[in-house]
Amino acid sequence: MEKIKAVYIHIPFCNSICSYCDFCKVVYNEEWVKAYFQKLEEEIDNSYMGEVIETLYIGGGTPTSLKIDELESLFKIINKFKKSSEIEFTFEGNINDLEEDKLRFLYKQGVNRLSIGIESFDSEKLKFMNRTCEFKDVKEKINLARKIGFKNINLDLMYAIPKETIKVLKKDLKLLLKLKPEHISTYSLIIEKNTLVGLNKIEPIEEERDAKMYETICKILKKAGYEHYEVSNFAKKGYKSRHNLTYWNNEEYYGFGCGASGFVAAIRYENTKSLTEYLKGNFISSKALMGKVDNMENELILGFRKLEGISLEEFYDKYEENMQNIFPIKPLIKSGELIFKEGRVYINPKKLYVMNEILIKLI
């Protein structure tokens, strides 16, 4: 098995809770932060085997909700990892918390990629999401980050909000492009039952409009010079997310913190989403040993998220099996749902929208 090269660390604290968010999160509380870091350090000490790490991703929650002295404590823990000189080191943040001192601190600590949740500039959409975001503030903060030295910035965009029109979406995209991010992640609103949106019994928009919005995003971003390389992700040349490609390539990675998941020594595990349990030191809530068949199925489920799909040769090298003998690939090529070209199989870009239906037929 190859060595683990990727680490994800989850910071569950937020200054305010978005209406749609189903991630593991709690409202920031100073006392909990200290206790959380003690347990995080313990979890890392128990599991990390000293590999050289090539991608490190600090996500949340909102990692930038932490104060400078708390960030200092966090980085004392992060510095336990041996980092490659070519590391991609991402830190997630909210535009409202990205003060100059924090940006300078992160840059000094070796963070070289920022991932910022913008979601929208539209006041109605923002109100629905329980967020605030002014274009001029975002522009100022991004200019400041660039001045400090950040050259790799991802911005998140959310769409398919009830009552949202294509016109609103186009305006969001236009403003987003003015900020010239290297990477853009787009998410269609999914209504999860334990969120405010779910509890309020909000209905999702009709599939047809959702599909039309997705198509609009792909068209506009492609035209603006972004490569659509994964279902929800677009990058300028040389700026694909190396960390997220670890997941989509079905490679092993460490996941630390409350609500994180990982894939280590053929075991996929989920950490507890309960902060109380985590603080008691009960880190893992479930784990499953992945057999060869599980791994091959995951290879398809994850690999087909990438627009370039899966290389038959690489699949064979990994599993000593011909993918076409294991899964009903040929009939789906015949029906035009899959495309086979230059040794790779991928989902027909026109059918990406019904990707889950295609995966169900395959597996």
C-alpha positions as CSV (number, residue, x, y, z in Angstrom):
1,M,0.0,0.0,0.0
2,E,1.3,3.5,-0.8
3,K,2.2,5.8,2.0
4,I,-0.5,8.3,3.2
5,K,0.2,11.8,1.8
6,A,-2.9,13.7,2.8
7,V,-4.3,15.0,6.1
8,Y,-7.7,16.6,6.9
9,I,-8.3,18.4,10.2
10,H,-11.8,19.5,11.2
11,I,-12.4,22.6,13.3
12,P,-16.1,22.5,14.4
13,F,-16.4,26.1,15.6
14,C,-18.4,28.9,13.9
15,N,-19.4,32.4,14.8
16,S,-22.8,31.8,13.4
17,I,-24.6,28.8,11.9
18,C,-25.8,28.7,8.3
19,S,-29.3,27.5,7.7
20,Y,-28.4,24.7,5.3
21,C,-25.2,23.4,7.0
22,D,-25.1,19.7,7.9
23,F,-21.4,19.6,8.8
24,C,-20.3,18.9,12.4
25,K,-20.3,22.4,13.9
26,V,-21.0,24.3,17.2
27,V,-21.1,28.0,18.0
28,Y,-17.7,29.2,19.0
29,N,-17.0,28.8,22.8
30,E,-13.6,29.7,24.2
31,E,-13.6,27.0,26.9
32,W,-14.4,24.3,24.4
33,V,-11.6,25.3,22.0
34,K,-8.9,24.6,24.6
35,A,-10.4,21.2,25.5
36,Y,-10.9,20.4,21.8
37,F,-7.2,21.0,21.0
38,Q,-6.1,18.8,23.8
39,K,-8.1,15.9,22.3
40,L,-7.1,16.7,18.7
41,E,-3.4,16.5,19.7
42,E,-4.1,13.2,21.5
43,E,-5.9,11.8,18.4
44,I,-3.0,12.8,16.1
45,D,-0.4,11.4,18.5
46,N,-2.2,8.1,18.6
47,S,-2.6,7.7,14.8
48,Y,0.0,9.7,12.7
49,M,2.8,7.4,11.6
50,G,5.3,10.1,10.6
51,E,4.8,10.1,6.8
52,V,5.8,13.1,4.7
53,I,2.5,14.9,4.0
54,E,1.9,16.5,0.6
55,T,-1.6,18.0,1.2
56,L,-3.0,19.4,4.4
57,Y,-6.5,20.7,4.6
58,I,-7.9,22.6,7.6
59,G,-11.7,22.7,7.3
60,G,-14.8,23.1,9.3
61,G,-16.9,24.7,10.7
62,T,-15.0,27.9,10.3
63,P,-11.3,27.6,11.2
64,T,-11.0,31.4,10.9
65,S,-13.4,31.8,13.8
66,L,-10.4,31.1,16.1
67,K,-8.5,33.9,17.7
68,I,-4.8,34.4,17.0
69,D,-3.6,32.8,20.2
70,E,-5.9,29.8,19.5
71,L,-4.5,29.6,16.0
72,E,-1.0,29.5,17.5
73,S,-2.1,26.5,19.7
74,L,-3.5,24.8,16.6
75,F,-0.3,25.3,14.6
76,K,1.7,23.8,17.4
77,I,-0.3,20.7,16.8
78,I,-0.1,21.0,13.0
79,N,3.6,21.3,13.2
80,K,3.9,17.7,14.3
81,F,3.4,16.7,10.7
82,K,6.4,16.3,8.4
83,K,5.5,18.5,5.5
84,S,6.8,18.1,1.9
85,S,8.5,21.2,0.5
86,E,5.9,21.1,-2.2
87,I,2.9,20.9,0.1
88,E,-0.5,22.2,-0.8
89,F,-1.7,23.6,2.5
90,T,-5.4,24.8,2.5
91,F,-7.1,26.8,5.2
92,E,-10.9,27.3,5.1
93,G,-12.3,30.6,6.1
94,N,-15.3,33.0,6.2
95,I,-14.8,36.4,4.7
96,N,-16.0,38.1,7.9
97,D,-13.3,36.6,10.0
98,L,-10.4,37.1,7.7
99,E,-8.7,40.0,9.4
100,E,-5.2,41.2,8.3
101,D,-3.4,39.8,11.4
102,K,-5.0,36.3,10.8
103,L,-4.1,36.4,7.1
104,R,-0.5,37.4,7.9
105,F,-0.2,34.7,10.6
106,L,-1.5,31.9,8.2
107,Y,0.8,33.0,5.5
108,K,3.8,32.9,7.9
109,Q,2.8,29.4,9.0
110,G,3.0,28.1,5.4
111,V,-0.6,28.1,4.4
112,N,-0.5,28.6,0.6
113,R,-4.2,28.0,-0.4
114,L,-7.3,29.8,1.0
115,S,-10.8,28.3,0.6
116,I,-13.4,31.0,1.2
117,G,-17.1,30.4,1.6
118,I,-18.7,33.2,-0.4
119,E,-21.9,31.3,-1.4
120,S,-23.6,34.3,-2.9
121,F,-23.7,38.1,-3.2
122,D,-27.5,38.2,-3.5
123,S,-29.3,39.6,-0.5
124,E,-32.3,37.3,-0.7
125,K,-30.1,34.2,-1.1
126,L,-27.9,35.3,1.8
127,K,-30.9,36.0,4.0
128,F,-32.1,32.5,3.3
129,M,-28.7,31.0,4.1
130,N,-28.3,33.1,7.3
131,R,-25.1,34.7,5.9
132,T,-23.8,38.1,5.2
133,C,-21.5,39.0,2.3
134,E,-20.8,42.4,0.6
135,F,-18.9,42.3,-2.7
136,K,-16.7,45.3,-1.7
137,D,-15.7,43.6,1.5
138,V,-14.8,40.4,-0.3
139,K,-12.8,42.3,-2.9
140,E,-10.9,44.2,-0.2
141,K,-10.1,41.0,1.7
142,I,-9.0,39.1,-1.4
143,N,-6.8,42.0,-2.5
144,L,-5.3,42.0,1.0
145,A,-4.7,38.3,0.9
146,R,-3.0,38.7,-2.5
147,K,-0.8,41.5,-1.2
148,I,0.3,39.3,1.7
149,G,1.3,36.7,-0.8
150,F,-1.5,34.2,-1.3
151,K,-1.5,33.0,-4.9
152,N,-4.1,30.2,-4.7
153,I,-7.6,31.1,-3.7
154,N,-10.8,29.0,-3.9
155,L,-14.2,30.6,-3.7
156,D,-17.4,28.6,-3.0
157,L,-20.7,29.3,-4.7
158,M,-24.1,27.9,-3.7
159,Y,-27.0,27.7,-6.1
160,A,-30.5,26.2,-6.5
161,I,-31.8,28.2,-3.5
162,P,-35.7,28.3,-3.5
163,K,-36.9,31.3,-5.7
164,E,-33.5,31.7,-7.2
165,T,-33.6,32.6,-10.9
166,I,-31.0,32.1,-13.6
167,K,-30.6,35.9,-13.7
168,V,-29.5,35.9,-10.0
169,L,-27.2,33.0,-10.6
170,K,-25.5,34.8,-13.6
171,K,-25.0,37.9,-11.5
172,D,-23.4,35.9,-8.7
173,L,-21.1,34.3,-11.3
174,K,-20.2,37.6,-12.9
175,L,-19.2,39.1,-9.5
176,L,-17.3,35.9,-8.5
177,L,-15.3,36.1,-11.7
178,K,-14.4,39.7,-11.0
179,L,-12.4,38.4,-8.0
180,K,-10.3,36.2,-10.3
181,P,-10.1,33.1,-8.0
182,E,-7.8,30.3,-9.1
183,H,-10.4,27.7,-8.2
184,I,-14.2,27.7,-7.9
185,S,-16.4,25.1,-6.1
186,T,-20.1,25.1,-6.7
187,Y,-22.8,23.4,-4.7
188,S,-26.5,22.9,-5.3
189,L,-28.5,23.3,-2.2
190,I,-29.2,19.9,-0.6
191,I,-31.8,20.0,2.1
192,E,-30.7,17.9,5.1
193,K,-33.2,17.0,7.8
194,N,-31.1,18.2,10.8
195,T,-30.6,21.7,9.5
196,L,-32.8,24.8,9.9
197,V,-33.8,24.6,6.2
198,G,-34.8,20.9,6.8
199,L,-36.7,21.6,10.0
200,N,-38.6,24.3,8.2
201,K,-39.7,21.8,5.6
202,I,-38.3,23.8,2.7
203,E,-38.9,22.2,-0.7
204,P,-36.0,21.8,-3.1
205,I,-36.3,23.5,-6.5
206,E,-37.5,21.3,-9.4
207,E,-34.9,19.2,-11.0
208,E,-35.2,20.8,-14.4
209,R,-34.3,24.2,-13.0
210,D,-31.5,22.8,-11.0
211,A,-30.1,21.1,-14.1
212,K,-30.4,24.3,-16.1
213,M,-28.5,26.2,-13.4
214,Y,-25.7,23.6,-13.5
215,E,-25.5,23.9,-17.2
216,T,-25.3,27.7,-16.9
217,I,-22.4,27.5,-14.4
218,C,-20.5,25.0,-16.6
219,K,-20.9,27.2,-19.7
220,I,-19.9,30.5,-18.0
221,L,-16.9,29.2,-16.1
222,K,-15.6,27.3,-19.1
223,K,-15.8,30.4,-21.2
224,A,-13.9,32.3,-18.5
225,G,-11.0,29.9,-18.8
226,Y,-11.7,27.4,-16.0
227,E,-11.3,23.7,-16.5
228,H,-14.3,21.7,-15.3
229,Y,-12.3,18.8,-13.8
230,E,-14.7,17.4,-11.2
231,V,-18.5,17.4,-11.0
232,S,-18.6,20.5,-8.7
233,N,-15.1,22.0,-9.2
234,F,-13.4,24.3,-11.7
235,A,-9.8,25.4,-11.8
236,K,-7.4,27.6,-13.7
237,K,-4.5,25.7,-15.3
238,G,-2.3,24.2,-12.6
239,Y,-4.7,24.9,-9.7
240,K,-6.8,21.7,-9.3
241,S,-7.2,20.8,-5.7
242,R,-4.5,18.2,-5.0
243,H,-6.1,17.4,-1.6
244,N,-9.5,16.7,-3.0
245,L,-8.0,14.6,-5.8
246,T,-6.8,12.3,-3.1
247,Y,-10.4,11.5,-2.3
248,W,-11.5,11.2,-5.9
249,N,-8.5,8.9,-6.7
250,N,-9.6,6.7,-3.9
251,E,-6.3,7.1,-2.1
252,E,-5.8,6.8,1.7
253,Y,-5.8,9.8,4.0
254,Y,-5.9,10.8,7.6
255,G,-9.0,12.6,9.0
256,F,-8.7,14.1,12.4
257,G,-11.2,16.0,14.6
258,C,-14.8,15.8,15.4
259,G,-16.9,14.7,12.4
260,A,-13.9,14.0,10.2
261,S,-13.6,10.8,8.2
262,G,-10.4,9.0,7.1
263,F,-9.2,6.0,5.1
264,V,-6.1,4.3,6.6
265,A,-4.6,0.8,6.3
266,A,-7.7,-0.3,4.2
267,I,-10.1,0.9,7.0
268,R,-12.6,3.7,6.3
269,Y,-13.6,5.3,9.5
270,E,-16.0,8.1,10.7
271,N,-15.3,10.2,13.7
272,T,-18.0,11.0,16.2
273,K,-20.1,14.1,15.3
274,S,-20.7,14.7,19.0
275,L,-18.4,17.2,20.6
276,T,-19.2,15.8,24.1
277,E,-18.1,12.3,23.0
278,Y,-15.0,13.7,21.2
279,L,-14.0,15.6,24.3
280,K,-14.3,12.3,26.3
281,G,-11.7,10.8,23.9
282,N,-14.2,8.6,22.1
283,F,-13.0,9.7,18.6
284,I,-14.2,7.0,16.2
285,S,-17.9,6.3,15.8
286,S,-17.7,3.7,13.1
287,K,-15.1,1.8,11.0
288,A,-15.2,-0.7,8.2
289,L,-12.5,-2.8,6.6
290,M,-12.5,-2.4,2.8
291,G,-12.2,-5.6,0.9
292,K,-11.1,-5.7,-2.8
293,V,-14.7,-5.4,-4.1
294,D,-15.5,-2.4,-1.8
295,N,-12.3,-0.7,-3.1
296,M,-13.2,-1.3,-6.7
297,E,-16.7,0.0,-6.2
298,N,-15.4,3.1,-4.5
299,E,-12.9,3.6,-7.3
300,L,-15.9,4.0,-9.6
301,I,-18.1,6.0,-7.3
302,L,-15.3,8.5,-6.6
303,G,-13.4,8.3,-9.9
304,F,-16.4,9.1,-12.1
305,R,-16.7,12.4,-10.3
306,K,-13.7,13.5,-12.3
307,L,-14.4,14.6,-15.8
308,E,-11.4,12.6,-17.1
309,G,-12.9,9.5,-15.4
310,I,-10.9,6.3,-14.8
311,S,-7.9,4.8,-16.7
312,L,-8.4,1.1,-17.5
313,E,-4.7,0.6,-17.2
314,E,-4.4,2.2,-13.8
315,F,-7.4,0.3,-12.6
316,Y,-5.8,-2.9,-13.7
317,D,-2.4,-2.0,-12.0
318,K,-4.3,-1.3,-8.8
319,Y,-6.6,-4.3,-8.6
320,E,-5.3,-6.8,-11.2
321,E,-8.7,-6.9,-12.7
322,N,-10.2,-5.6,-16.0
323,M,-12.8,-3.0,-15.0
324,Q,-15.0,-4.0,-18.0
325,N,-15.2,-7.6,-16.7
326,I,-16.3,-6.6,-13.3
327,F,-18.8,-3.8,-14.0
328,P,-21.4,-3.4,-16.9
329,I,-19.3,-0.7,-18.6
330,K,-20.0,-1.8,-22.2
331,P,-23.8,-1.5,-22.3
332,L,-23.5,2.0,-20.8
333,I,-21.0,3.0,-23.5
334,K,-23.4,1.7,-26.0
335,S,-26.3,3.7,-24.5
336,G,-24.0,6.9,-24.6
337,E,-24.0,7.3,-20.8
338,L,-20.3,6.5,-20.6
339,I,-17.6,7.3,-23.1
340,F,-14.5,5.3,-23.8
341,K,-11.6,7.2,-25.3
342,E,-7.8,6.9,-25.2
343,G,-7.8,4.2,-22.6
344,R,-10.1,6.1,-20.2
345,V,-13.8,5.6,-19.3
346,Y,-15.8,8.7,-18.2
347,I,-19.3,9.8,-17.8
348,N,-20.7,11.6,-20.8
349,P,-20.4,15.3,-19.8
350,K,-24.0,15.8,-20.9
351,K,-25.1,13.2,-18.4
352,L,-23.1,14.4,-15.4
353,Y,-26.3,15.7,-14.0
354,V,-27.7,12.2,-13.6
355,M,-24.4,10.7,-12.4
356,N,-26.0,8.9,-9.5
357,E,-28.4,7.1,-11.7
358,I,-25.5,5.9,-13.9
359,L,-23.6,4.8,-10.8
360,I,-26.6,2.8,-9.6
361,K,-26.6,0.9,-13.0
362,L,-22.9,0.2,-12.6
363,I,-22.8,-1.0,-9.0
